[in-house]
Amino acid sequence: MAKVTSRIRNGVDSEQLFATLNILRMEPELARFQFRATTRWILGAHSRTTIRDFYGAGEEDRSRSESFVLDADEPAILLGSDTGATPCEHLLHALAACLTTSIVFVAAARGIRLTEVQSHIEADMDLRGALGISDEPRSGFERIRARFTVKGDAPAVELRAIVSRAKERAAVLDMLSNGVAVELEVATE
């Protein structure tokens, strides 16, 4: 099968991708980013998160003209009003989106045109831990399973290699697999 030779592959400007990688190799301090989110409680289990500015490439980035707004809630069976996905479902979205982006970028870098990337992710959880009913089950997911369908102008072995490389580089997968330190600070009035 023929590889894509145009500059834009899968919606990614491959020349800009390689130029960015080269700049970060030469000036690694530009790779330091800080992402931010602000969440406010609305009512019951409903909360709203706003995401806009971040620090990256050596400066505050204020290029976004509008904030992203994400609502979280719980379904009625868990005493919520179902005004948004649960926080756990947001985590699954973050994982799937991160892996998908990684697959698309790796394919673009390798000159492979993708025609489909689709995932199905499911996670198992025993709520007794999170609800304080029992100390036996953990409070979070016990296991996450992801199934990807990837199609494109490359043999199956190359498409599997793209997914394998994306798995090695996906930031959210790394955070979930290897953990990340979380510091909590509390202000009260």
Secondary structure, DSSP 8 states (H G I E B T S, - for coil): -----SSEETTEEHHHHHHHHHHHHH-GGGG--B---EEEEEETTEEEEEE--EEETTEEE---SS-EEEEE---GGGT---SSB-HHHHHHHHHHHHHHHHHHHHHHHTT--EEEEEEEEEEE--HHHHTTS-SSS-SS-SEEEEEEEEEESS-HHHHHHHHHHHHHH-HHHHHHHH-----------
